[in-house]
Amino acid sequence: MLIDIKVPAFPESVQEGEVATWHKQVGDSVQRDDLLVDVETDKVVLEVVAAQSGVLVEILKEEGAILLSGEVMARLDSSATGSAEAGSTQSDAAEVDESGSLEAADGDAAPASPAARKLADEKGIDLAAVVGSGKDGRITKEDVVNFVPAPVTPSAPATPAANPTPAAPQESVDGGLNLSAGERIEKRVPMTRMRARIAERLLDVTQTTAMLTTFNEVDMHRIMDLRSQFKEQFSSVHSGTRLGFMGFFVRSAVEALKRFPLVNASLDGSDIVYHGYQDIGVAVSSDRGLVVPVLRDVDQMSIAEIENKIAEYGGKARDGKLSIDEITGGTFTITNGGVFGSLLSTPILNPPQSAILGMHTIKERPVAEDGKVVIRPMMNLALSYDHRIIDGREAVLFLVAIKDMIENPAKILLEI
């Protein structure tokens, strides 16, 4: 019985997708719930799995093809038996030579799939050093993607050979290029759909909004003292949850948004839409670009629940497991460039939201306090806002409210 493998239904905010990677090939035997193909949208990568066991008999959309919701991508024969053993596929197995025997990928290395060998060649990775996660230790493409070279242990210098051949120094650069000294190599690769969409949205924001940024600085010493005093107890009581700074900033933002509802509003044509709830997006960096998962109804969440959810979203972002629902919506966004060392920056709005808060790195600086110069851990804050609906007064007072709560953390708990 032939079964159509269809493109998942996209939400209204996603118009189309693209075939990113086929994990199975025509003729492969698949089991129910085996991963067949990754579909990349401008927001997330969707995994399409087999609804039934059988053999993949036809692929209608090759890698790179543009997809619409509900389109047929491939066909599966649920009554056929594949060329590969049950539970494994030729795409995730070693190559088979003409005699039918498995061929190791590289010398004594474990057998590897063609996709894994191709990627390893591109990245200059020795497959002998890669641990395979497939059947019988076979190396899959994912094993190569996730491979981290072991650190080099210094050893005593060897006795030089009589006529040594100098090895050209290698330099690894972004884009998978390995360059010898003096070489001038260029590599052209197409943008991923997500990166192209990010570029399009950022350019659109700068051209269609009246974006303005106001800055302030916040003394972090009380929050840092509080965190140092209670972080171990906090982790113990809340099942290992780490007490960071984001929980405090999210809670401060919630209280400030209640006081200044325009900052929590959005513009729809000539209408201002006020939101009677606070859904806060937290920008997370991933290998494929910046994503903004959303904490919903944050006013009903404790600091421990906020920290837990942010940690969960961070793990999903790294693994490419965020769902479209988890990154859709939001009434306000917080981004923390400080984790990368940013001292000061201007965050760009996340439309249709009207404001975004930027956190930065903490630096000890001399400040005046009660007529004396003291050294305090200071953080720069930036609030970018759409001046079409938010006046400077509201923006400045909103940022001052966050500063006041962070410098006096008891106000966060007392909601004053």
C-alpha positions in Angstrom: 0.0 0.0 0.0 1.4 3.4 -1.1 1.4 6.1 1.6 1.9 9.8 0.7 4.5 11.6 2.8 3.2 15.2 3.1 4.6 18.5 4.1 3.4 19.3 7.7 0.7 22.0 8.0 2.3 25.4 8.4 0.8 28.1 10.7 -0.4 31.4 9.1 2.9 33.1 9.8 4.9 30.6 7.7 4.2 30.6 3.9 6.6 28.0 2.7 9.4 25.7 3.6 12.4 24.0 2.0 13.7 20.4 2.0 16.8 20.6 4.1 18.0 17.0 4.4 16.7 13.6 3.4 17.7 11.1 6.1 16.4 8.2 4.0 16.8 7.4 0.3 14.8 5.5 -2.3 14.9 1.8 -1.5 15.6 2.3 2.2 13.7 0.2 4.7 12.2 2.4 7.4 10.4 1.7 10.7 7.5 3.6 12.0 8.5 6.9 13.6 11.9 6.9 11.8 13.1 10.3 10.8 12.6 10.7 7.0 13.4 14.4 6.2 14.0 17.8 7.7 11.9 20.7 6.4 13.4 24.1 7.1 11.1 27.1 7.4 12.0 30.7 8.2 11.5 29.9 11.9 12.3 26.3 12.7 13.3 23.0 11.2 10.4 20.5 11.2 11.2 16.8 11.4 8.9 14.5 9.3 8.8 10.9 10.5 7.3 7.7 8.9 3.7 7.1 9.9 4.2 3.3 9.1 7.0 0.9 8.5 7.8 0.0 4.9 10.1 1.1 2.1 10.7 4.5 0.7 9.9 4.1 -3.0 9.8 7.6 -4.4 11.1 11.1 -3.5 9.2 13.8 -5.2 11.0 16.8 -3.6 14.8 16.8 -3.6 16.9 18.7 -1.1 16.6 22.4 -1.8 13.1 22.2 -3.2 10.5 24.7 -2.1 7.5 23.3 -0.3 4.0 24.4 0.4 1.8 23.1 3.2 0.3 19.8 2.5 2.3 18.9 -0.6 3.4 15.3 -1.2 7.1 15.0 -0.8 7.6 11.3 -1.1 5.8 7.9 -1.1 6.2 4.9 1.2 5.2 1.3 0.4 4.0 -0.2 3.6 3.8 -3.7 2.1 7.4 -3.8 0.6 10.7 -5.0 2.1 13.7 -2.7 1.7 17.2 -3.4 0.6 18.6 -2.6 4.0 18.2 -4.6 7.2 15.2 -3.7 9.4 16.0 -0.8 11.6 18.8 0.5 9.4 19.1 2.2 6.0 21.6 2.3 3.3 21.9 6.1 3.8 23.0 5.5 7.3 25.1 2.5 6.6 28.5 2.0 5.0 28.7 2.0 1.2 28.3 -1.4 -0.4 30.8 -2.5 -3.1 29.9 -4.6 -6.1 30.4 -7.9 -4.2 27.8 -6.8 -1.7 30.2 -6.4 1.2 30.3 -3.4 3.5 33.2 -1.0 2.8 34.7 1.0 5.6 34.8 4.7 5.1 38.4 5.4 5.7 41.0 2.7 6.4 40.3 1.1 9.7 37.5 3.6 10.5 34.0 2.3 11.2 31.7 2.2 8.1 30.1 5.5 7.3 27.2 6.7 5.2 27.9 8.5 2.0 26.5 11.7 3.5 28.8 11.4 6.4 31.8 10.8 4.2 31.0 13.8 2.0 30.5 16.1 5.0 33.7 14.8 6.7 35.7 15.5 3.4 34.3 19.1 3.3 35.2 19.8 6.9 38.5 18.0 6.8 37.5 15.5 9.6 39.2 12.2 10.0 36.4 9.6 10.2 38.7 7.4 12.3 38.2 9.8 15.1 34.4 9.9 14.9 32.3 7.6 17.1 29.4 6.2 15.1 25.9 6.1 16.7 24.3 4.0 13.9 23.8 0.3 13.9 27.0 -1.6 14.5 28.8 1.6 15.1 28.2 3.1 11.7 28.9 6.8 11.3 26.0 8.9 10.3 25.9 12.5 9.0 24.7 13.7 12.4 27.8 12.1 14.1 30.0 14.2 11.8 28.0 17.4 12.4 28.3 16.9 16.2 31.9 15.8 16.2 34.2 17.8 18.5 38.0 17.2 18.0 39.8 16.0 21.1 42.3 18.5 22.6 45.9 18.0 21.5 48.2 16.9 24.3 51.7 18.4 24.1 54.4 15.8 23.9 58.2 15.8 23.9 59.7 16.9 20.6 60.6 14.0 18.4 64.0 13.5 16.9 64.0 15.3 13.5 64.1 13.1 10.4 67.1 13.4 8.0 65.1 15.2 5.3 61.8 16.3 6.9 59.0 17.6 4.7 57.5 20.7 6.3 53.7 20.6 6.7 51.8 23.6 5.5 50.1 25.2 8.5 46.3 24.9 8.4 43.8 27.5 9.6 40.2 26.7 10.1 37.8 29.6 9.2 34.1 30.0 9.1 32.4 28.4 6.2 34.3 25.1 6.4 37.4 26.3 4.6 40.9 24.9 5.5 43.5 27.3 4.2 47.2 26.9 3.9 49.3 30.0 4.6 49.2 32.5 1.8 46.1 31.0 0.0 43.3 33.2 -1.0 40.2 31.0 -1.3 36.6 32.0 -1.5 33.6 29.9 -0.9 30.0 30.8 -2.0 27.1 29.2 -0.2 23.4 30.1 -0.3 21.7 31.5 2.7 19.6 29.1 4.7 15.9 29.9 4.6 16.1 31.0 8.2 19.1 33.3 7.7 17.4 34.8 4.6 14.2 35.5 6.5 16.1 37.0 9.4 17.9 39.4 7.0 14.6 40.3 5.3 12.8 41.0 8.6 15.7 43.1 10.0 15.8 45.2 6.9 12.1 45.6 6.9 12.1 46.8 10.5 14.7 49.5 9.8 12.6 50.8 6.8 9.1 50.6 8.2 9.4 51.6 11.9 10.4 54.8 13.6 12.9 52.9 15.8 14.7 54.9 18.6 16.8 53.6 21.5 17.2 55.0 25.0 20.0 53.9 27.3 20.6 53.6 31.0 22.9 51.7 33.4 22.1 49.5 36.3 24.1 48.7 39.5 24.1 44.9 39.7 25.7 44.5 43.1 22.5 43.8 45.1 21.2 41.2 42.6 24.7 39.6 42.5 24.9 39.4 46.3 21.4 37.9 46.5 22.3 35.4 43.8 25.6 34.4 45.6 23.8 34.1 48.9 21.0 31.8 47.7 22.1 30.1 44.5 23.0 26.8 46.1 19.8 26.7 48.2 17.7 27.8 45.2 19.2 25.0 43.1 18.6 22.4 45.9 14.9 23.5 46.5 14.1 23.8 42.8 15.5 20.4 41.5 18.8 21.7 40.2 17.5 24.9 38.5 20.3 27.4 38.1 19.6 30.9 39.5 20.7 33.4 36.8 20.0 37.0 36.1 17.3 36.5 33.4 14.7 35.5 35.9 15.0 38.8 37.7 15.0 40.8 34.4 12.0 39.0 33.1 10.1 39.6 36.3 11.1 43.3 36.3 10.0 43.6 32.7 6.6 42.1 33.6 6.0 44.7 36.3 7.2 47.5 34.1 4.9 46.4 31.2 1.9 46.5 33.6 2.8 50.1 34.5 3.4 51.2 30.8 1.0 49.2 28.7 2.0 51.0 25.5 5.4 49.3 25.6 3.5 46.0 25.6 1.3 47.0 22.7 1.6 46.5 19.0 0.6 48.5 15.9 -1.9 46.9 13.4 -2.4 49.3 10.5 -3.7 52.5 12.1 -4.9 50.7 15.3 -2.9 50.2 18.5 -3.5 46.7 20.0 -3.2 46.6 23.8 -2.4 43.2 25.2 -3.8 42.3 28.6 -1.1 39.7 29.2 2.7 39.6 29.1 4.2 37.0 26.7 8.0 37.7 26.7 10.3 36.4 24.1 13.9 35.6 25.1 16.4 35.8 22.3 18.5 32.6 22.0 21.5 32.1 19.7 21.7 28.8 17.7 24.0 27.5 15.0 21.4 28.4 12.4 20.6 31.9 13.6 18.9 33.9 16.3 15.5 32.5 17.5 13.1 34.0 20.0 11.1 31.4 22.0 8.3 32.9 24.0 7.5 32.6 27.7 3.7 32.9 27.9 1.7 34.4 30.7 4.9 35.3 32.5 3.1 37.2 35.3 1.9 33.8 36.5 5.4 32.3 36.6 7.9 32.2 39.5 11.6 33.0 39.0 12.3 29.3 39.2 9.8 28.5 36.5 11.2 31.2 34.3 14.8 30.0 34.7 13.6 26.4 34.0 11.8 27.4 30.8 14.7 29.5 29.5 17.1 26.6 30.1 14.7 24.2 28.3 14.4 26.6 25.3 18.1 27.0 25.2 18.6 23.2 24.9 15.9 22.9 22.2 17.4 25.8 20.2 20.9 24.1 20.2 19.3 20.8 19.1 17.0 22.4 16.6 13.9 21.1 18.4 11.9 24.3 19.0 8.4 24.0 17.6 6.7 26.8 15.6 4.3 27.4 18.5 7.1 28.0 20.9 8.6 30.8 18.8 5.4 32.4 17.6 3.8 35.5 19.2 5.2 37.5 22.1 4.4 41.0 23.2 7.9 42.1 24.3 11.4 40.7 23.8 14.6 40.6 25.9 18.0 40.0 24.3 21.3 39.5 26.2 24.3 40.4 24.2 26.3 40.5 27.4 26.8 36.7 27.3 29.1 37.3 24.3 30.8 40.3 25.9 28.8 43.1 24.3 29.3 46.4 26.3 26.7 48.4 24.5 24.5 47.8 21.4 21.2 48.9 19.8 18.8 45.9 19.7 16.4 45.8 16.7 12.7 45.5 17.2 11.0 42.1 16.8 7.8 43.0 14.9 4.9 43.4 15.4 6.2 44.2 19.0 6.8 47.8 19.8 9.9 47.5 22.1 12.9 45.3 23.0 15.2 45.3 26.0 18.9 44.8 25.5 21.1 43.5 28.3 24.9 43.8 28.2 28.0 42.5 29.9 28.7 43.4 33.5 31.8 45.5 34.1 33.2 46.9 37.4 33.3 50.7 37.2 33.8 53.6 39.6 30.5 55.3 40.5 29.5 58.0 42.9 27.4 56.8 45.8 26.5 59.1 48.8 29.2 61.5 47.8 31.9 58.8 47.7 33.5 56.9 44.8 32.9 53.2 45.0 33.5 50.3 42.6 30.3 48.6 41.4 29.4 45.9 38.9 27.5 47.9 36.2 25.5 46.8 33.3 24.3 49.0 30.4 20.7 48.6 29.4 19.2 49.6 26.0 15.5 49.9 25.1 14.7 50.2 21.4 11.1 51.2 20.8 8.8 52.2 17.9 8.4 56.0 18.3 5.2 55.9 16.2 3.3 54.6 19.3 5.6 55.0 22.2 6.8 58.5 23.3 10.2 59.1 24.8 8.7 59.7 28.2 7.1 56.3 28.4 10.3 54.6 27.1 12.6 56.3 29.5 10.3 55.8 32.5 9.9 52.1 31.6 13.7 51.6 31.5 14.0 53.5 34.8 11.4 51.2 36.4 13.5 48.2 35.4 16.6 49.8 36.7 14.9 50.6 40.0 13.7 47.0 40.5 17.0 45.4 39.6 18.9 47.7 42.0 16.3 47.0 44.7 15.3 43.4 44.1 12.9 43.3 47.1 10.6 45.5 44.9 10.4 42.6 42.4 9.0 40.3 45.0 6.7 42.9 46.5 5.6 44.2 43.1 6.1 47.8 44.2 
